[in-house]
Amino acid sequence: MTDFSYLERNQNRAFQEVERFLERAVYFYSEKEDVSQALVNYMSALSAYTVYVGDMGTYLSVVQKTPINIEHLPRQTGLVFAKVLFDLFALLNGIINCYSDSAEKAFLVSQTQVIVEGLDKYQYVFDTKQLREYDSLRFQDRSRKAFIEKYSDLIEDLKKTYKSDELFKEIVEALNKISAAEVCPVSLGISSCFIATAAYSNDRHPDLDTFRVFRDRKLLSNWFGRFLVRIYYQIGPYAADRVKRHPAIQDFVRQQLMRLAGWMRRRSIVN
């Protein structure tokens, strides 16, 4: 019999690394009042978390033989999803506390709002501690939404220019990777419609909203869909670069995507 115990060890080591960076972040933030070093360590914790969620998915599917499927195993899957969302909120909240830039902070706050709204679906598995934490998060809904609304224009601009800030770029890319993991039930980060964005030459075309809704509601709701998204995140940037550099290909891809988006809306596939 094959020994897969190393997968559990990998998962445990990955989470220990997350905790190590979190402890360092809290130390620098609370005891040394060194916000820049705290931010670096929170970012390192988020990067380590991308490894952890990947290891967790492998461990659950191979060792525990527990498919991540909310329809077939609602309690087991709900427990996994809830843990990941609570973890992500804590990580992002730490990063938010270190940011002074209004646009970046507002964007990250908007991601925490996505997490809180995602948690709503899994209240049935919360223990008492999680129920109290969730109540506290919901209590802050109004202030979060007001902050997001105040800087909504800056958030949209930031989505186009985030690559100019290397640290923020790392945060966004980590969120994109986590979103594609089997164990993450929500979509975070900045537009991952790489090919469609390249084909339309912007990220605000209504068809992109159609594709994002399809991703969030259809693909990310099941293990096979998340697998496809994960593969797309790996090859999408390279394909998008080719589309942008060749006008003929760009025009062809745009025409096909317009037909696909229209067909999806007519068939109510994204409703």
C-alpha positions as CSV (number, residue, x, y, z in Angstrom):
1,M,0.0,0.0,0.0
2,T,1.3,3.4,-1.0
3,D,2.2,5.6,2.0
4,F,0.7,9.1,1.5
5,S,1.5,10.3,5.0
6,Y,3.9,12.8,3.4
7,L,0.9,14.7,2.0
8,E,-0.4,15.3,5.5
9,R,3.1,16.4,6.6
10,N,3.3,18.8,3.7
11,Q,0.0,20.3,4.6
12,N,1.0,20.7,8.3
13,R,4.4,22.2,7.4
14,A,2.7,24.7,5.0
15,F,0.3,25.9,7.7
16,Q,3.1,26.2,10.2
17,E,4.9,28.5,7.8
18,V,1.7,30.6,7.5
19,E,1.5,30.8,11.3
20,R,5.2,31.7,11.6
21,F,4.9,34.7,9.3
22,L,1.7,35.7,11.0
23,E,3.4,35.7,14.4
24,R,6.2,37.8,13.0
25,A,3.7,40.2,11.4
26,V,1.9,40.7,14.7
27,Y,5.3,41.2,16.5
28,F,6.4,43.9,14.1
29,Y,3.0,45.6,14.1
30,S,2.1,45.5,17.8
31,E,5.5,45.4,19.6
32,K,7.9,47.2,17.2
33,E,5.4,49.5,15.5
34,D,7.2,48.7,12.3
35,V,4.3,48.7,9.8
36,S,6.5,48.1,6.7
37,Q,8.0,45.0,8.2
38,A,4.6,43.8,9.4
39,L,3.2,44.2,5.8
40,V,6.1,42.2,4.4
41,N,5.4,39.4,6.8
42,Y,1.7,39.4,6.2
43,M,2.4,39.2,2.5
44,S,4.7,36.3,3.2
45,A,2.0,34.6,5.2
46,L,-0.4,35.1,2.2
47,S,2.1,33.6,-0.2
48,A,2.6,30.6,2.2
49,Y,-1.2,30.2,2.3
50,T,-1.3,29.6,-1.5
51,V,1.0,26.6,-0.9
52,Y,-1.2,25.5,2.0
53,V,-4.5,25.5,0.1
54,G,-2.9,23.5,-2.7
55,D,-1.5,20.9,-0.2
56,M,-4.9,20.8,1.6
57,G,-6.7,20.0,-1.7
58,T,-4.3,17.2,-2.5
59,Y,-4.5,15.8,1.1
60,L,-8.3,15.8,1.1
61,S,-8.6,14.1,-2.3
62,V,-5.8,11.5,-1.9
63,V,-5.5,10.7,1.8
64,Q,-9.0,11.3,3.1
65,K,-10.7,10.5,-0.2
66,T,-13.0,13.4,0.4
67,P,-14.0,15.2,-2.8
68,I,-14.6,18.9,-2.5
69,N,-18.2,18.8,-3.5
70,I,-20.8,20.8,-1.6
71,E,-23.7,18.9,-3.2
72,H,-22.6,15.4,-2.3
73,L,-20.8,16.2,1.0
74,P,-22.3,19.4,2.3
75,R,-21.0,19.3,5.9
76,Q,-17.4,18.1,5.1
77,T,-17.1,20.5,2.3
78,G,-18.7,23.4,4.2
79,L,-16.2,22.9,7.0
80,V,-13.3,23.2,4.6
81,F,-14.7,26.2,2.8
82,A,-15.5,28.0,6.1
83,K,-12.0,27.5,7.4
84,V,-10.4,28.8,4.3
85,L,-12.7,31.9,4.2
86,F,-12.0,32.7,7.9
87,D,-8.3,32.3,7.3
88,L,-8.3,34.5,4.3
89,F,-10.3,37.2,6.1
90,A,-7.7,37.3,8.9
91,L,-4.8,37.5,6.5
92,L,-6.3,40.3,4.4
93,N,-7.4,42.2,7.5
94,G,-3.8,42.2,8.7
95,I,-2.6,43.5,5.3
96,I,-5.3,46.2,5.3
97,N,-4.2,47.5,8.7
98,C,-0.8,48.1,7.2
99,Y,-1.9,49.9,4.1
100,S,-2.2,53.7,4.0
101,D,-3.0,54.0,0.3
102,S,-6.7,54.6,-0.1
103,A,-7.2,52.8,-3.4
104,E,-5.3,49.7,-2.4
105,K,-6.9,49.5,1.0
106,A,-10.3,50.0,-0.5
107,F,-9.7,47.2,-3.0
108,L,-8.6,44.8,-0.2
109,V,-11.6,45.8,1.9
110,S,-13.8,44.9,-1.1
111,Q,-12.2,41.4,-1.1
112,T,-13.0,41.0,2.6
113,Q,-16.6,41.8,1.8
114,V,-16.6,39.1,-0.9
115,I,-15.3,36.7,1.8
116,V,-18.0,37.7,4.4
117,E,-20.7,37.3,1.8
118,G,-19.3,33.9,0.9
119,L,-19.3,32.8,4.5
120,D,-23.1,33.3,4.7
121,K,-23.6,30.0,2.8
122,Y,-21.7,27.9,5.4
123,Q,-23.3,29.1,8.6
124,Y,-24.7,25.6,9.1
125,V,-21.2,24.3,9.9
126,F,-20.0,27.1,12.2
127,D,-19.1,26.3,15.8
128,T,-19.9,28.8,18.5
129,K,-16.6,30.7,18.1
130,Q,-17.1,31.0,14.4
131,L,-20.7,32.2,14.9
132,R,-19.5,35.0,17.1
133,E,-16.8,35.9,14.7
134,Y,-19.2,35.9,11.8
135,D,-21.7,38.1,13.7
136,S,-18.8,40.6,14.3
137,L,-17.9,40.6,10.6
138,R,-21.5,41.1,9.6
139,F,-21.8,44.0,12.1
140,Q,-19.1,45.8,10.2
141,D,-20.9,45.4,6.8
142,R,-22.2,48.9,6.6
143,S,-18.8,50.6,7.3
144,R,-17.1,48.2,4.8
145,K,-19.6,48.9,2.1
146,A,-19.4,52.7,2.7
147,F,-15.7,52.6,2.4
148,I,-15.8,50.6,-0.8
149,E,-18.4,52.9,-2.3
150,K,-16.3,56.0,-1.4
151,Y,-13.3,54.8,-3.3
152,S,-15.2,52.8,-6.0
153,D,-13.7,54.8,-8.9
154,L,-10.2,54.4,-7.5
155,I,-10.7,50.7,-7.2
156,E,-11.6,50.4,-10.9
157,D,-8.6,52.4,-11.9
158,L,-6.4,50.3,-9.6
159,K,-7.5,47.1,-11.4
160,K,-5.9,48.5,-14.6
161,T,-2.6,49.7,-13.0
162,Y,-1.9,47.4,-10.1
163,K,1.3,46.0,-11.7
164,S,3.1,49.2,-11.1
165,D,3.3,48.3,-7.4
166,E,5.3,45.1,-7.0
167,L,4.0,44.3,-3.5
168,F,0.4,44.9,-4.4
169,K,0.9,42.8,-7.6
170,E,2.1,39.9,-5.4
171,I,-1.0,40.2,-3.2
172,V,-3.3,40.2,-6.2
173,E,-1.5,37.2,-7.8
174,A,-1.6,35.3,-4.6
175,L,-5.4,35.9,-4.3
176,N,-5.8,34.8,-7.9
177,K,-4.0,31.5,-7.1
178,I,-6.0,30.9,-4.0
179,S,-9.2,31.5,-5.9
180,A,-8.4,28.8,-8.3
181,A,-7.7,26.2,-5.5
182,E,-10.2,23.4,-4.9
183,V,-10.7,24.5,-1.3
184,C,-11.6,28.1,-2.0
185,P,-15.3,28.8,-2.8
186,V,-15.0,32.5,-3.8
187,S,-13.3,34.4,-6.5
188,L,-10.8,37.0,-5.2
189,G,-8.1,39.2,-6.8
190,I,-8.3,41.2,-10.0
191,S,-9.9,40.2,-13.2
192,S,-8.6,36.8,-14.3
193,C,-10.4,36.9,-17.7
194,F,-7.0,37.2,-19.3
195,I,-7.9,36.2,-22.8
196,A,-11.2,38.0,-22.9
197,T,-9.6,41.2,-21.5
198,A,-6.9,41.0,-24.2
199,A,-9.5,40.4,-27.0
200,Y,-11.7,43.3,-26.0
201,S,-8.7,45.5,-25.1
202,N,-10.4,46.5,-21.8
203,D,-11.7,44.9,-18.6
204,R,-15.1,46.7,-18.5
205,H,-16.9,45.2,-21.5
206,P,-20.3,43.7,-20.5
207,D,-19.3,40.3,-22.0
208,L,-16.5,40.0,-19.4
209,D,-19.1,40.3,-16.6
210,T,-20.9,37.4,-18.3
211,F,-17.8,35.3,-18.2
212,R,-17.0,36.2,-14.6
213,V,-20.5,35.3,-13.5
214,F,-20.2,32.0,-15.3
215,R,-16.8,31.4,-13.5
216,D,-18.1,32.3,-10.1
217,R,-21.5,30.6,-10.2
218,K,-20.9,27.6,-12.4
219,L,-17.2,26.7,-12.4
220,L,-16.1,27.6,-8.9
221,S,-19.1,25.8,-7.5
222,N,-17.7,22.3,-8.2
223,W,-14.4,20.5,-8.1
224,F,-14.1,20.0,-11.8
225,G,-14.9,23.6,-12.6
226,R,-12.2,24.8,-10.1
227,F,-9.8,22.4,-11.8
228,L,-10.5,24.0,-15.2
229,V,-10.1,27.5,-13.7
230,R,-6.8,26.5,-12.1
231,I,-5.5,25.3,-15.5
232,Y,-6.8,28.5,-17.2
233,Y,-5.0,30.7,-14.6
234,Q,-1.8,28.9,-15.6
235,I,-2.0,29.2,-19.4
236,G,-4.3,32.3,-19.7
237,P,-1.6,35.0,-19.3
238,Y,0.5,33.5,-22.0
239,A,-2.4,33.1,-24.4
240,A,-3.6,36.6,-23.7
241,D,-0.1,38.0,-24.6
242,R,-0.3,36.3,-27.9
243,V,-3.8,37.6,-28.6
244,K,-2.7,41.2,-27.8
245,R,0.3,41.0,-30.1
246,H,-1.5,39.8,-33.2
247,P,-4.5,42.0,-34.4
248,A,-5.9,39.2,-36.6
249,I,-6.0,36.7,-33.8
250,Q,-7.4,39.4,-31.4
251,D,-10.3,40.2,-33.8
252,F,-11.0,36.5,-34.3
253,V,-11.1,35.7,-30.6
254,R,-13.2,38.8,-29.9
255,Q,-15.8,37.7,-32.4
256,Q,-16.0,34.2,-31.0
257,L,-16.2,35.4,-27.4
258,M,-19.0,37.8,-28.4
259,R,-21.0,34.9,-29.9
260,L,-20.3,32.8,-26.8
261,A,-21.3,35.5,-24.3
262,G,-24.5,36.2,-26.3
263,W,-25.4,32.5,-26.4
264,M,-24.8,32.1,-22.7
265,R,-27.1,35.0,-21.9
266,R,-29.8,33.8,-24.3
267,R,-29.8,30.4,-22.7
268,S,-29.8,31.9,-19.2
269,I,-26.6,30.0,-18.4
270,V,-25.3,32.8,-16.2
271,N,-28.6,33.5,-14.4
